[in-house]
């Protein structure tokens, strides 16, 4: 078994407050025996009255925000996943997922699918990545990396699982709206069930976004979830459950299509 923790919170205007919240979740997750902590998307800064604050507040990976989290990670045995906006080369920013362990960034993924939907245009300020995310080993389990809107594109989840992922992690800031809560749960559940893997999806909460973090197992069962407020949720990732699901439901063996490639 490997214990995963989901740290759901409402991101504030001030990066210092958000850094303190993240460090607090790291301490709590460590105390609860978690080996992996997943935090929401774009945790540097947010303000519903200033939609561009998240990108205007961008910091480099060696900036003060991430430096505080890296310092905290030197004092625990966690692998911590989150995303933040990082200045780019073209006047825009990158939505960067980072994986922290032992005081170092052990993996990075620049968000591929930008949220140009439901009257929002993420690409106005954010440049898309151009590489398939790597897998990260946590206690012998392979963890695939995705970010928010990526969950609407089954090709990425399938590619990561064919590359060997047992668990997909999904930091998100899922915007409220008609049917959006239903979309979130259906999509997270579908990515788990169709790939017979675990999915740990963490949503930012607050006035703009829904929260509703959840962990879904390889047969589509939600085994842990949060509501609309701040929470630390824990779940056990069981390799035997993955093996049993793939024996009973061998969709990965029965598939007729090849491995998805990035266009």
Secondary structure, 3 states (H helix, E strand, C coil): CEEEEEEECCCCCCHHHHHHHHHHHHHHHHHCCCCEEEECCCCCCCCCCCCCHHHHCCCCCCCHHHHHHHHHHCCCCCEEEEEEEEECCCCCEEEEEEEEECCEEEEEEECCCCCEECCEEHHHCEECCCCCCCEEEECCEEEEEEEHHHHHCHHHHHHHHHCCCCEEEEEECCECCCCHHHHHHHHHHHHHHHHCCEEEEEECCCCCECCCCEEECCCCCEEEECCCCCEEEEEEECHHHHHHHHHHCCHHHHCCCCCCCCC
